[in-house]
Amino acid sequence: MKNSTLIKGTAAIAVGAALLLGGGGTLANWNAEATTAPGTIVAGDLNVAKTAAGVWKDRAGTVIPDINNYKVVPGDKLTFTQDLTVTLVGNKMAADVSTTGITATNGFTSANVSVSAPALTVGSAPVANPLKPTVSAQTVTATITFEFLSSTTGRADTTASYNFNNVAFQLTQVTQPGLS
């Protein structure tokens, strides 16, 4: 008998609670809503492309038409310039230009050759990494020098070669100083 009374009491409480919550009672539930338009997030851009074939010149500034047929001698300093179209779009965008495929010697004795990292200019003005965004794509000239040092003695590196065929210019995003 006790179980029957307990079950009936529990059922009555459950029905009463359901009626109160289901709108059959006076339980109030207020809510409000405000809408907003937070806008659209748009991604920036980072790109690098060569605009034309690069140019090799000797120390005197004479264009070397085919570097594959040029034979360097100690004291030669050759300069390679490559124009690059650099696109940087983004409020906190910054990027470094570097090269891949260039090693210190690449077939020459390290004491006899010097190869520089790319020096960068925009127009005739030198610029340094990291590059920052501009209103539109910019032409950045990357210059690499190869010097067969005049201090080379004897017959050192008489048949050596330096392969520039796998050089690439790479644009890598970096965090601007002071930004996080």
MODELLER restraints for C-alpha pairs under 7 A, 6 or more apart:
rsr = mdl.restraints
at = mdl.atoms
rsr.add(forms.Gaussian(group=physical.xy_distance, feature=features.Distance(at['CA:19:A'], at['CA:25:A']), mean=6.01, stdev=0.5))
rsr.add(forms.Gaussian(group=physical.xy_distance, feature=features.Distance(at['CA:20:A'], at['CA:26:A']), mean=6.51, stdev=0.5))
rsr.add(forms.Gaussian(group=physical.xy_distance, feature=features.Distance(at['CA:20:A'], at['CA:27:A']), mean=6.11, stdev=0.5))
rsr.add(forms.Gaussian(group=physical.xy_distance, feature=features.Distance(at['CA:21:A'], at['CA:27:A']), mean=6.55, stdev=0.5))
rsr.add(forms.Gaussian(group=physical.xy_distance, feature=features.Distance(at['CA:44:A'], at['CA:89:A']), mean=4.75, stdev=0.5))
rsr.add(forms.Gaussian(group=physical.xy_distance, feature=features.Distance(at['CA:44:A'], at['CA:90:A']), mean=4.65, stdev=0.5))
rsr.add(forms.Gaussian(group=physical.xy_distance, feature=features.Distance(at['CA:45:A'], at['CA:87:A']), mean=6.76, stdev=0.5))
rsr.add(forms.Gaussian(group=physical.xy_distance, feature=features.Distance(at['CA:45:A'], at['CA:88:A']), mean=5.67, stdev=0.5))
rsr.add(forms.Gaussian(group=physical.xy_distance, feature=features.Distance(at['CA:45:A'], at['CA:89:A']), mean=4.83, stdev=0.5))
rsr.add(forms.Gaussian(group=physical.xy_distance, feature=features.Distance(at['CA:45:A'], at['CA:90:A']), mean=6.78, stdev=0.5))
rsr.add(forms.Gaussian(group=physical.xy_distance, feature=features.Distance(at['CA:46:A'], at['CA:87:A']), mean=5.40, stdev=0.5))
rsr.add(forms.Gaussian(group=physical.xy_distance, feature=features.Distance(at['CA:46:A'], at['CA:88:A']), mean=4.78, stdev=0.5))
rsr.add(forms.Gaussian(group=physical.xy_distance, feature=features.Distance(at['CA:46:A'], at['CA:89:A']), mean=6.47, stdev=0.5))
rsr.add(forms.Gaussian(group=physical.xy_distance, feature=features.Distance(at['CA:47:A'], at['CA:86:A']), mean=5.84, stdev=0.5))
rsr.add(forms.Gaussian(group=physical.xy_distance, feature=features.Distance(at['CA:47:A'], at['CA:87:A']), mean=5.01, stdev=0.5))
rsr.add(forms.Gaussian(group=physical.xy_distance, feature=features.Distance(at['CA:47:A'], at['CA:88:A']), mean=6.81, stdev=0.5))
rsr.add(forms.Gaussian(group=physical.xy_distance, feature=features.Distance(at['CA:48:A'], at['CA:84:A']), mean=6.41, stdev=0.5))
rsr.add(forms.Gaussian(group=physical.xy_distance, feature=features.Distance(at['CA:48:A'], at['CA:85:A']), mean=5.57, stdev=0.5))
rsr.add(forms.Gaussian(group=physical.xy_distance, feature=features.Distance(at['CA:48:A'], at['CA:86:A']), mean=4.66, stdev=0.5))
rsr.add(forms.Gaussian(group=physical.xy_distance, feature=features.Distance(at['CA:48:A'], at['CA:87:A']), mean=6.39, stdev=0.5))
rsr.add(forms.Gaussian(group=physical.xy_distance, feature=features.Distance(at['CA:48:A'], at['CA:171:A']), mean=6.40, stdev=0.5))
rsr.add(forms.Gaussian(group=physical.xy_distance, feature=features.Distance(at['CA:49:A'], at['CA:84:A']), mean=5.49, stdev=0.5))
rsr.add(forms.Gaussian(group=physical.xy_distance, feature=features.Distance(at['CA:49:A'], at['CA:85:A']), mean=5.20, stdev=0.5))
rsr.add(forms.Gaussian(group=physical.xy_distance, feature=features.Distance(at['CA:49:A'], at['CA:86:A']), mean=6.80, stdev=0.5))
rsr.add(forms.Gaussian(group=physical.xy_distance, feature=features.Distance(at['CA:50:A'], at['CA:83:A']), mean=5.99, stdev=0.5))
rsr.add(forms.Gaussian(group=physical.xy_distance, feature=features.Distance(at['CA:50:A'], at['CA:84:A']), mean=4.45, stdev=0.5))
rsr.add(forms.Gaussian(group=physical.xy_distance, feature=features.Distance(at['CA:50:A'], at['CA:85:A']), mean=6.10, stdev=0.5))
rsr.add(forms.Gaussian(group=physical.xy_distance, feature=features.Distance(at['CA:51:A'], at['CA:83:A']), mean=5.91, stdev=0.5))
rsr.add(forms.Gaussian(group=physical.xy_distance, feature=features.Distance(at['CA:51:A'], at['CA:84:A']), mean=5.73, stdev=0.5))
rsr.add(forms.Gaussian(group=physical.xy_distance, feature=features.Distance(at['CA:51:A'], at['CA:85:A']), mean=6.31, stdev=0.5))
rsr.add(forms.Gaussian(group=physical.xy_distance, feature=features.Distance(at['CA:52:A'], at['CA:83:A']), mean=6.92, stdev=0.5))
rsr.add(forms.Gaussian(group=physical.xy_distance, feature=features.Distance(at['CA:53:A'], at['CA:82:A']), mean=6.98, stdev=0.5))
rsr.add(forms.Gaussian(group=physical.xy_distance, feature=features.Distance(at['CA:54:A'], at['CA:80:A']), mean=6.66, stdev=0.5))
rsr.add(forms.Gaussian(group=physical.xy_distance, feature=features.Distance(at['CA:54:A'], at['CA:81:A']), mean=5.46, stdev=0.5))
rsr.add(forms.Gaussian(group=physical.xy_distance, feature=features.Distance(at['CA:54:A'], at['CA:82:A']), mean=4.32, stdev=0.5))
rsr.add(forms.Gaussian(group=physical.xy_distance, feature=features.Distance(at['CA:54:A'], at['CA:83:A']), mean=6.91, stdev=0.5))
rsr.add(forms.Gaussian(group=physical.xy_distance, feature=features.Distance(at['CA:55:A'], at['CA:80:A']), mean=5.52, stdev=0.5))
rsr.add(forms.Gaussian(group=physical.xy_distance, feature=features.Distance(at['CA:55:A'], at['CA:81:A']), mean=5.37, stdev=0.5))
rsr.add(forms.Gaussian(group=physical.xy_distance, feature=features.Distance(at['CA:55:A'], at['CA:82:A']), mean=6.66, stdev=0.5))
rsr.add(forms.Gaussian(group=physical.xy_distance, feature=features.Distance(at['CA:56:A'], at['CA:63:A']), mean=5.88, stdev=0.5))
rsr.add(forms.Gaussian(group=physical.xy_distance, feature=features.Distance(at['CA:56:A'], at['CA:64:A']), mean=5.38, stdev=0.5))
rsr.add(forms.Gaussian(group=physical.xy_distance, feature=features.Distance(at['CA:56:A'], at['CA:67:A']), mean=6.97, stdev=0.5))
rsr.add(forms.Gaussian(group=physical.xy_distance, feature=features.Distance(at['CA:56:A'], at['CA:78:A']), mean=6.70, stdev=0.5))
rsr.add(forms.Gaussian(group=physical.xy_distance, feature=features.Distance(at['CA:56:A'], at['CA:79:A']), mean=5.55, stdev=0.5))
rsr.add(forms.Gaussian(group=physical.xy_distance, feature=features.Distance(at['CA:56:A'], at['CA:80:A']), mean=4.44, stdev=0.5))
rsr.add(forms.Gaussian(group=physical.xy_distance, feature=features.Distance(at['CA:56:A'], at['CA:81:A']), mean=6.65, stdev=0.5))
rsr.add(forms.Gaussian(group=physical.xy_distance, feature=features.Distance(at['CA:57:A'], at['CA:63:A']), mean=4.36, stdev=0.5))
rsr.add(forms.Gaussian(group=physical.xy_distance, feature=features.Distance(at['CA:57:A'], at['CA:64:A']), mean=5.34, stdev=0.5))
rsr.add(forms.Gaussian(group=physical.xy_distance, feature=features.Distance(at['CA:57:A'], at['CA:78:A']), mean=5.68, stdev=0.5))
rsr.add(forms.Gaussian(group=physical.xy_distance, feature=features.Distance(at['CA:57:A'], at['CA:79:A']), mean=5.25, stdev=0.5))
rsr.add(forms.Gaussian(group=physical.xy_distance, feature=features.Distance(at['CA:57:A'], at['CA:80:A']), mean=6.55, stdev=0.5))
rsr.add(forms.Gaussian(group=physical.xy_distance, feature=features.Distance(at['CA:58:A'], at['CA:64:A']), mean=6.92, stdev=0.5))
rsr.add(forms.Gaussian(group=physical.xy_distance, feature=features.Distance(at['CA:58:A'], at['CA:77:A']), mean=6.09, stdev=0.5))
rsr.add(forms.Gaussian(group=physical.xy_distance, feature=features.Distance(at['CA:58:A'], at['CA:78:A']), mean=4.60, stdev=0.5))
rsr.add(forms.Gaussian(group=physical.xy_distance, feature=features.Distance(at['CA:58:A'], at['CA:79:A']), mean=6.35, stdev=0.5))
rsr.add(forms.Gaussian(group=physical.xy_distance, feature=features.Distance(at['CA:59:A'], at['CA:76:A']), mean=6.80, stdev=0.5))
rsr.add(forms.Gaussian(group=physical.xy_distance, feature=features.Distance(at['CA:59:A'], at['CA:77:A']), mean=5.29, stdev=0.5))
rsr.add(forms.Gaussian(group=physical.xy_distance, feature=features.Distance(at['CA:59:A'], at['CA:78:A']), mean=6.01, stdev=0.5))
rsr.add(forms.Gaussian(group=physical.xy_distance, feature=features.Distance(at['CA:73:A'], at['CA:148:A']), mean=6.59, stdev=0.5))
rsr.add(forms.Gaussian(group=physical.xy_distance, feature=features.Distance(at['CA:74:A'], at['CA:148:A']), mean=4.99, stdev=0.5))
rsr.add(forms.Gaussian(group=physical.xy_distance, feature=features.Distance(at['CA:74:A'], at['CA:149:A']), mean=5.36, stdev=0.5))
rsr.add(forms.Gaussian(group=physical.xy_distance, feature=features.Distance(at['CA:74:A'], at['CA:150:A']), mean=4.61, stdev=0.5))
rsr.add(forms.Gaussian(group=physical.xy_distance, feature=features.Distance(at['CA:74:A'], at['CA:152:A']), mean=6.09, stdev=0.5))
rsr.add(forms.Gaussian(group=physical.xy_distance, feature=features.Distance(at['CA:75:A'], at['CA:148:A']), mean=5.60, stdev=0.5))
rsr.add(forms.Gaussian(group=physical.xy_distance, feature=features.Distance(at['CA:75:A'], at['CA:149:A']), mean=5.16, stdev=0.5))
rsr.add(forms.Gaussian(group=physical.xy_distance, feature=features.Distance(at['CA:75:A'], at['CA:150:A']), mean=4.04, stdev=0.5))
rsr.add(forms.Gaussian(group=physical.xy_distance, feature=features.Distance(at['CA:76:A'], at['CA:147:A']), mean=5.79, stdev=0.5))
rsr.add(forms.Gaussian(group=physical.xy_distance, feature=features.Distance(at['CA:76:A'], at['CA:148:A']), mean=5.38, stdev=0.5))
rsr.add(forms.Gaussian(group=physical.xy_distance, feature=features.Distance(at['CA:77:A'], at['CA:145:A']), mean=6.87, stdev=0.5))
rsr.add(forms.Gaussian(group=physical.xy_distance, feature=features.Distance(at['CA:77:A'], at['CA:146:A']), mean=5.72, stdev=0.5))
rsr.add(forms.Gaussian(group=physical.xy_distance, feature=features.Distance(at['CA:77:A'], at['CA:147:A']), mean=4.18, stdev=0.5))
rsr.add(forms.Gaussian(group=physical.xy_distance, feature=features.Distance(at['CA:77:A'], at['CA:148:A']), mean=6.33, stdev=0.5))
rsr.add(forms.Gaussian(group=physical.xy_distance, feature=features.Distance(at['CA:78:A'], at['CA:145:A']), mean=5.67, stdev=0.5))
rsr.add(forms.Gaussian(group=physical.xy_distance, feature=features.Distance(at['CA:78:A'], at['CA:146:A']), mean=5.13, stdev=0.5))
rsr.add(forms.Gaussian(group=physical.xy_distance, feature=features.Distance(at['CA:78:A'], at['CA:147:A']), mean=6.20, stdev=0.5))
rsr.add(forms.Gaussian(group=physical.xy_distance, feature=features.Distance(at['CA:79:A'], at['CA:143:A']), mean=6.73, stdev=0.5))
rsr.add(forms.Gaussian(group=physical.xy_distance, feature=features.Distance(at['CA:79:A'], at['CA:144:A']), mean=5.77, stdev=0.5))
rsr.add(forms.Gaussian(group=physical.xy_distance, feature=features.Distance(at['CA:79:A'], at['CA:145:A']), mean=4.44, stdev=0.5))
rsr.add(forms.Gaussian(group=physical.xy_distance, feature=features.Distance(at['CA:79:A'], at['CA:146:A']), mean=6.32, stdev=0.5))
rsr.add(forms.Gaussian(group=physical.xy_distance, feature=features.Distance(at['CA:80:A'], at['CA:143:A']), mean=5.57, stdev=0.5))
rsr.add(forms.Gaussian(group=physical.xy_distance, feature=features.Distance(at['CA:80:A'], at['CA:144:A']), mean=5.18, stdev=0.5))
rsr.add(forms.Gaussian(group=physical.xy_distance, feature=features.Distance(at['CA:80:A'], at['CA:145:A']), mean=6.24, stdev=0.5))
rsr.add(forms.Gaussian(group=physical.xy_distance, feature=features.Distance(at['CA:81:A'], at['CA:141:A']), mean=6.52, stdev=0.5))
rsr.add(forms.Gaussian(group=physical.xy_distance, feature=features.Distance(at['CA:81:A'], at['CA:142:A']), mean=5.66, stdev=0.5))
rsr.add(forms.Gaussian(group=physical.xy_distance, feature=features.Distance(at['CA:81:A'], at['CA:143:A']), mean=4.45, stdev=0.5))
rsr.add(forms.Gaussian(group=physical.xy_distance, feature=features.Distance(at['CA:81:A'], at['CA:144:A']), mean=6.56, stdev=0.5))
rsr.add(forms.Gaussian(group=physical.xy_distance, feature=features.Distance(at['CA:82:A'], at['CA:141:A']), mean=5.58, stdev=0.5))
rsr.add(forms.Gaussian(group=physical.xy_distance, feature=features.Distance(at['CA:82:A'], at['CA:142:A']), mean=5.29, stdev=0.5))
rsr.add(forms.Gaussian(group=physical.xy_distance, feature=features.Distance(at['CA:82:A'], at['CA:143:A']), mean=6.52, stdev=0.5))
rsr.add(forms.Gaussian(group=physical.xy_distance, feature=features.Distance(at['CA:83:A'], at['CA:139:A']), mean=6.37, stdev=0.5))
rsr.add(forms.Gaussian(group=physical.xy_distance, feature=features.Distance(at['CA:83:A'], at['CA:140:A']), mean=5.80, stdev=0.5))
rsr.add(forms.Gaussian(group=physical.xy_distance, feature=features.Distance(at['CA:83:A'], at['CA:141:A']), mean=4.38, stdev=0.5))
rsr.add(forms.Gaussian(group=physical.xy_distance, feature=features.Distance(at['CA:83:A'], at['CA:142:A']), mean=6.38, stdev=0.5))
rsr.add(forms.Gaussian(group=physical.xy_distance, feature=features.Distance(at['CA:84:A'], at['CA:139:A']), mean=5.53, stdev=0.5))
rsr.add(forms.Gaussian(group=physical.xy_distance, feature=features.Distance(at['CA:84:A'], at['CA:140:A']), mean=5.18, stdev=0.5))
rsr.add(forms.Gaussian(group=physical.xy_distance, feature=features.Distance(at['CA:84:A'], at['CA:141:A']), mean=6.02, stdev=0.5))
rsr.add(forms.Gaussian(group=physical.xy_distance, feature=features.Distance(at['CA:85:A'], at['CA:137:A']), mean=6.35, stdev=0.5))
rsr.add(forms.Gaussian(group=physical.xy_distance, feature=features.Distance(at['CA:85:A'], at['CA:138:A']), mean=5.66, stdev=0.5))
rsr.add(forms.Gaussian(group=physical.xy_distance, feature=features.Distance(at['CA:85:A'], at['CA:139:A']), mean=4.67, stdev=0.5))
rsr.add(forms.Gaussian(group=physical.xy_distance, feature=features.Distance(at['CA:85:A'], at['CA:140:A']), mean=6.32, stdev=0.5))
rsr.add(forms.Gaussian(group=physical.xy_distance, feature=features.Distance(at['CA:86:A'], at['CA:137:A']), mean=5.54, stdev=0.5))
rsr.add(forms.Gaussian(group=physical.xy_distance, feature=features.Distance(at['CA:86:A'], at['CA:138:A']), mean=5.32, stdev=0.5))
rsr.add(forms.Gaussian(group=physical.xy_distance, feature=features.Distance(at['CA:86:A'], at['CA:139:A']), mean=6.20, stdev=0.5))
rsr.add(forms.Gaussian(group=physical.xy_distance, feature=features.Distance(at['CA:86:A'], at['CA:140:A']), mean=6.68, stdev=0.5))
rsr.add(forms.Gaussian(group=physical.xy_distance, feature=features.Distance(at['CA:87:A'], at['CA:137:A']), mean=4.52, stdev=0.5))
rsr.add(forms.Gaussian(group=physical.xy_distance, feature=features.Distance(at['CA:87:A'], at['CA:138:A']), mean=6.58, stdev=0.5))
rsr.add(forms.Gaussian(group=physical.xy_distance, feature=features.Distance(at['CA:88:A'], at['CA:132:A']), mean=6.92, stdev=0.5))
rsr.add(forms.Gaussian(group=physical.xy_distance, feature=features.Distance(at['CA:88:A'], at['CA:133:A']), mean=4.74, stdev=0.5))
rsr.add(forms.Gaussian(group=physical.xy_distance, feature=features.Distance(at['CA:88:A'], at['CA:134:A']), mean=6.96, stdev=0.5))
rsr.add(forms.Gaussian(group=physical.xy_distance, feature=features.Distance(at['CA:89:A'], at['CA:133:A']), mean=5.65, stdev=0.5))
rsr.add(forms.Gaussian(group=physical.xy_distance, feature=features.Distance(at['CA:92:A'], at['CA:176:A']), mean=6.69, stdev=0.5))
rsr.add(forms.Gaussian(group=physical.xy_distance, feature=features.Distance(at['CA:93:A'], at['CA:132:A']), mean=6.40, stdev=0.5))
rsr.add(forms.Gaussian(group=physical.xy_distance, feature=features.Distance(at['CA:93:A'], at['CA:133:A']), mean=6.42, stdev=0.5))
rsr.add(forms.Gaussian(group=physical.xy_distance, feature=features.Distance(at['CA:94:A'], at['CA:130:A']), mean=5.67, stdev=0.5))
rsr.add(forms.Gaussian(group=physical.xy_distance, feature=features.Distance(at['CA:94:A'], at['CA:131:A']), mean=5.49, stdev=0.5))
rsr.add(forms.Gaussian(group=physical.xy_distance, feature=features.Distance(at['CA:94:A'], at['CA:132:A']), mean=4.81, stdev=0.5))
rsr.add(forms.Gaussian(group=physical.xy_distance, feature=features.Distance(at['CA:94:A'], at['CA:133:A']), mean=6.84, stdev=0.5))
rsr.add(forms.Gaussian(group=physical.xy_distance, feature=features.Distance(at['CA:94:A'], at['CA:173:A']), mean=5.74, stdev=0.5))
rsr.add(forms.Gaussian(group=physical.xy_distance, feature=features.Distance(at['CA:94:A'], at['CA:174:A']), mean=5.51, stdev=0.5))
rsr.add(forms.Gaussian(group=physical.xy_distance, feature=features.Distance(at['CA:94:A'], at['CA:175:A']), mean=6.30, stdev=0.5))
rsr.add(forms.Gaussian(group=physical.xy_distance, feature=features.Distance(at['CA:94:A'], at['CA:176:A']), mean=5.71, stdev=0.5))
rsr.add(forms.Gaussian(group=physical.xy_distance, feature=features.Distance(at['CA:95:A'], at['CA:130:A']), mean=4.96, stdev=0.5))
rsr.add(forms.Gaussian(group=physical.xy_distance, feature=features.Distance(at['CA:95:A'], at['CA:131:A']), mean=5.26, stdev=0.5))
rsr.add(forms.Gaussian(group=physical.xy_distance, feature=features.Distance(at['CA:95:A'], at['CA:132:A']), mean=6.85, stdev=0.5))
rsr.add(forms.Gaussian(group=physical.xy_distance, feature=features.Distance(at['CA:95:A'], at['CA:171:A']), mean=6.12, stdev=0.5))
rsr.add(forms.Gaussian(group=physical.xy_distance, feature=features.Distance(at['CA:95:A'], at['CA:172:A']), mean=5.14, stdev=0.5))
rsr.add(forms.Gaussian(group=physical.xy_distance, feature=features.Distance(at['CA:95:A'], at['CA:173:A']), mean=4.12, stdev=0.5))
rsr.add(forms.Gaussian(group=physical.xy_distance, feature=features.Distance(at['CA:95:A'], at['CA:174:A']), mean=5.16, stdev=0.5))
rsr.add(forms.Gaussian(group=physical.xy_distance, feature=features.Distance(at['CA:96:A'], at['CA:129:A']), mean=5.04, stdev=0.5))
rsr.add(forms.Gaussian(group=physical.xy_distance, feature=features.Distance(at['CA:96:A'], at['CA:130:A']), mean=4.65, stdev=0.5))
rsr.add(forms.Gaussian(group=physical.xy_distance, feature=features.Distance(at['CA:96:A'], at['CA:131:A']), mean=6.15, stdev=0.5))
rsr.add(forms.Gaussian(group=physical.xy_distance, feature=features.Distance(at['CA:96:A'], at['CA:171:A']), mean=5.60, stdev=0.5))
rsr.add(forms.Gaussian(group=physical.xy_distance, feature=features.Distance(at['CA:96:A'], at['CA:172:A']), mean=5.29, stdev=0.5))
rsr.add(forms.Gaussian(group=physical.xy_distance, feature=features.Distance(at['CA:96:A'], at['CA:173:A']), mean=6.50, stdev=0.5))
rsr.add(forms.Gaussian(group=physical.xy_distance, feature=features.Distance(at['CA:96:A'], at['CA:174:A']), mean=6.87, stdev=0.5))
rsr.add(forms.Gaussian(group=physical.xy_distance, feature=features.Distance(at['CA:97:A'], at['CA:129:A']), mean=6.73, stdev=0.5))
rsr.add(forms.Gaussian(group=physical.xy_distance, feature=features.Distance(at['CA:97:A'], at['CA:169:A']), mean=6.75, stdev=0.5))
rsr.add(forms.Gaussian(group=physical.xy_distance, feature=features.Distance(at['CA:97:A'], at['CA:170:A']), mean=5.62, stdev=0.5))
rsr.add(forms.Gaussian(group=physical.xy_distance, feature=features.Distance(at['CA:97:A'], at['CA:171:A']), mean=4.72, stdev=0.5))
rsr.add(forms.Gaussian(group=physical.xy_distance, feature=features.Distance(at['CA:97:A'], at['CA:172:A']), mean=6.67, stdev=0.5))
rsr.add(forms.Gaussian(group=physical.xy_distance, feature=features.Distance(at['CA:98:A'], at['CA:118:A']), mean=6.72, stdev=0.5))
rsr.add(forms.Gaussian(group=physical.xy_distance, feature=features.Distance(at['CA:98:A'], at['CA:169:A']), mean=5.77, stdev=0.5))
rsr.add(forms.Gaussian(group=physical.xy_distance, feature=features.Distance(at['CA:98:A'], at['CA:170:A']), mean=5.23, stdev=0.5))
rsr.add(forms.Gaussian(group=physical.xy_distance, feature=features.Distance(at['CA:98:A'], at['CA:171:A']), mean=6.61, stdev=0.5))
rsr.add(forms.Gaussian(group=physical.xy_distance, feature=features.Distance(at['CA:99:A'], at['CA:167:A']), mean=6.60, stdev=0.5))
rsr.add(forms.Gaussian(group=physical.xy_distance, feature=features.Distance(at['CA:99:A'], at['CA:168:A']), mean=5.48, stdev=0.5))
rsr.add(forms.Gaussian(group=physical.xy_distance, feature=features.Distance(at['CA:99:A'], at['CA:169:A']), mean=4.57, stdev=0.5))
rsr.add(forms.Gaussian(group=physical.xy_distance, feature=features.Distance(at['CA:99:A'], at['CA:170:A']), mean=5.69, stdev=0.5))
rsr.add(forms.Gaussian(group=physical.xy_distance, feature=features.Distance(at['CA:100:A'], at['CA:167:A']), mean=5.54, stdev=0.5))
rsr.add(forms.Gaussian(group=physical.xy_distance, feature=features.Distance(at['CA:100:A'], at['CA:168:A']), mean=5.21, stdev=0.5))
rsr.add(forms.Gaussian(group=physical.xy_distance, feature=features.Distance(at['CA:100:A'], at['CA:169:A']), mean=6.55, stdev=0.5))
rsr.add(forms.Gaussian(group=physical.xy_distance, feature=features.Distance(at['CA:101:A'], at['CA:166:A']), mean=5.33, stdev=0.5))
rsr.add(forms.Gaussian(group=physical.xy_distance, feature=features.Distance(at['CA:101:A'], at['CA:167:A']), mean=4.43, stdev=0.5))
rsr.add(forms.Gaussian(group=physical.xy_distance, feature=features.Distance(at['CA:101:A'], at['CA:168:A']), mean=6.51, stdev=0.5))
rsr.add(forms.Gaussian(group=physical.xy_distance, feature=features.Distance(at['CA:102:A'], at['CA:167:A']), mean=6.24, stdev=0.5))
rsr.add(forms.Gaussian(group=physical.xy_distance, feature=features.Distance(at['CA:104:A'], at['CA:110:A']), mean=6.64, stdev=0.5))
rsr.add(forms.Gaussian(group=physical.xy_distance, feature=features.Distance(at['CA:104:A'], at['CA:115:A']), mean=6.33, stdev=0.5))
rsr.add(forms.Gaussian(group=physical.xy_distance, feature=features.Distance(at['CA:105:A'], at['CA:113:A']), mean=6.56, stdev=0.5))
rsr.add(forms.Gaussian(group=physical.xy_distance, feature=features.Distance(at['CA:106:A'], at['CA:162:A']), mean=5.21, stdev=0.5))
rsr.add(forms.Gaussian(group=physical.xy_distance, feature=features.Distance(at['CA:106:A'], at['CA:163:A']), mean=6.74, stdev=0.5))
rsr.add(forms.Gaussian(group=physical.xy_distance, feature=features.Distance(at['CA:107:A'], at['CA:160:A']), mean=5.64, stdev=0.5))
rsr.add(forms.Gaussian(group=physical.xy_distance, feature=features.Distance(at['CA:107:A'], at['CA:161:A']), mean=5.47, stdev=0.5))
rsr.add(forms.Gaussian(group=physical.xy_distance, feature=features.Distance(at['CA:107:A'], at['CA:162:A']), mean=5.62, stdev=0.5))
rsr.add(forms.Gaussian(group=physical.xy_distance, feature=features.Distance(at['CA:108:A'], at['CA:157:A']), mean=6.00, stdev=0.5))
rsr.add(forms.Gaussian(group=physical.xy_distance, feature=features.Distance(at['CA:108:A'], at['CA:160:A']), mean=5.50, stdev=0.5))
rsr.add(forms.Gaussian(group=physical.xy_distance, feature=features.Distance(at['CA:108:A'], at['CA:161:A']), mean=6.59, stdev=0.5))
rsr.add(forms.Gaussian(group=physical.xy_distance, feature=features.Distance(at['CA:108:A'], at['CA:162:A']), mean=6.90, stdev=0.5))
rsr.add(forms.Gaussian(group=physical.xy_distance, feature=features.Distance(at['CA:109:A'], at['CA:157:A']), mean=6.77, stdev=0.5))
rsr.add(forms.Gaussian(group=physical.xy_distance, feature=features.Distance(at['CA:112:A'], at['CA:148:A']), mean=6.01, stdev=0.5))
rsr.add(forms.Gaussian(group=physical.xy_distance, feature=features.Distance(at['CA:112:A'], at['CA:149:A']), mean=5.25, stdev=0.5))
rsr.add(forms.Gaussian(group=physical.xy_distance, feature=features.Distance(at['CA:112:A'], at['CA:152:A']), mean=5.40, stdev=0.5))
rsr.add(forms.Gaussian(group=physical.xy_distance, feature=features.Distance(at['CA:113:A'], at['CA:147:A']), mean=5.61, stdev=0.5))
rsr.add(forms.Gaussian(group=physical.xy_distance, feature=features.Distance(at['CA:113:A'], at['CA:148:A']), mean=4.70, stdev=0.5))
rsr.add(forms.Gaussian(group=physical.xy_distance, feature=features.Distance(at['CA:113:A'], at['CA:149:A']), mean=5.52, stdev=0.5))
rsr.add(forms.Gaussian(group=physical.xy_distance, feature=features.Distance(at['CA:114:A'], at['CA:146:A']), mean=5.89, stdev=0.5))
rsr.add(forms.Gaussian(group=physical.xy_distance, feature=features.Distance(at['CA:114:A'], at['CA:147:A']), mean=5.13, stdev=0.5))
rsr.add(forms.Gaussian(group=physical.xy_distance, feature=features.Distance(at['CA:114:A'], at['CA:148:A']), mean=6.71, stdev=0.5))
rsr.add(forms.Gaussian(group=physical.xy_distance, feature=features.Distance(at['CA:115:A'], at['CA:145:A']), mean=5.62, stdev=0.5))
rsr.add(forms.Gaussian(group=physical.xy_distance, feature=features.Distance(at['CA:115:A'], at['CA:146:A']), mean=4.61, stdev=0.5))
rsr.add(forms.Gaussian(group=physical.xy_distance, feature=features.Distance(at['CA:115:A'], at['CA:147:A']), mean=6.41, stdev=0.5))
rsr.add(forms.Gaussian(group=physical.xy_distance, feature=features.Distance(at['CA:116:A'], at['CA:144:A']), mean=5.58, stdev=0.5))
rsr.add(forms.Gaussian(group=physical.xy_distance, feature=features.Distance(at['CA:116:A'], at['CA:145:A']), mean=5.35, stdev=0.5))
rsr.add(forms.Gaussian(group=physical.xy_distance, feature=features.Distance(at['CA:116:A'], at['CA:146:A']), mean=6.80, stdev=0.5))
rsr.add(forms.Gaussian(group=physical.xy_distance, feature=features.Distance(at['CA:117:A'], at['CA:144:A']), mean=6.12, stdev=0.5))
rsr.add(forms.Gaussian(group=physical.xy_distance, feature=features.Distance(at['CA:118:A'], at['CA:142:A']), mean=5.42, stdev=0.5))
rsr.add(forms.Gaussian(group=physical.xy_distance, feature=features.Distance(at['CA:118:A'], at['CA:143:A']), mean=5.08, stdev=0.5))
rsr.add(forms.Gaussian(group=physical.xy_distance, feature=features.Distance(at['CA:118:A'], at['CA:144:A']), mean=4.86, stdev=0.5))
rsr.add(forms.Gaussian(group=physical.xy_distance, feature=features.Distance(at['CA:119:A'], at['CA:142:A']), mean=5.57, stdev=0.5))
rsr.add(forms.Gaussian(group=physical.xy_distance, feature=features.Distance(at['CA:119:A'], at['CA:143:A']), mean=5.06, stdev=0.5))
rsr.add(forms.Gaussian(group=physical.xy_distance, feature=features.Distance(at['CA:119:A'], at['CA:144:A']), mean=6.60, stdev=0.5))
rsr.add(forms.Gaussian(group=physical.xy_distance, feature=features.Distance(at['CA:120:A'], at['CA:126:A']), mean=5.90, stdev=0.5))
rsr.add(forms.Gaussian(group=physical.xy_distance, feature=features.Distance(at['CA:120:A'], at['CA:127:A']), mean=5.52, stdev=0.5))
rsr.add(forms.Gaussian(group=physical.xy_distance, feature=features.Distance(at['CA:120:A'], at['CA:128:A']), mean=6.55, stdev=0.5))
rsr.add(forms.Gaussian(group=physical.xy_distance, feature=features.Distance(at['CA:120:A'], at['CA:140:A']), mean=6.54, stdev=0.5))
rsr.add(forms.Gaussian(group=physical.xy_distance, feature=features.Distance(at['CA:120:A'], at['CA:141:A']), mean=5.62, stdev=0.5))
rsr.add(forms.Gaussian(group=physical.xy_distance, feature=features.Distance(at['CA:120:A'], at['CA:142:A']), mean=4.75, stdev=0.5))
rsr.add(forms.Gaussian(group=physical.xy_distance, feature=features.Distance(at['CA:120:A'], at['CA:143:A']), mean=6.44, stdev=0.5))
rsr.add(forms.Gaussian(group=physical.xy_distance, feature=features.Distance(at['CA:121:A'], at['CA:127:A']), mean=5.22, stdev=0.5))
rsr.add(forms.Gaussian(group=physical.xy_distance, feature=features.Distance(at['CA:121:A'], at['CA:140:A']), mean=5.75, stdev=0.5))
rsr.add(forms.Gaussian(group=physical.xy_distance, feature=features.Distance(at['CA:121:A'], at['CA:141:A']), mean=5.21, stdev=0.5))
rsr.add(forms.Gaussian(group=physical.xy_distance, feature=features.Distance(at['CA:121:A'], at['CA:142:A']), mean=6.75, stdev=0.5))
rsr.add(forms.Gaussian(group=physical.xy_distance, feature=features.Distance(at['CA:122:A'], at['CA:139:A']), mean=6.35, stdev=0.5))
rsr.add(forms.Gaussian(group=physical.xy_distance, feature=features.Distance(at['CA:122:A'], at['CA:140:A']), mean=4.96, stdev=0.5))
rsr.add(forms.Gaussian(group=physical.xy_distance, feature=features.Distance(at['CA:122:A'], at['CA:141:A']), mean=6.29, stdev=0.5))
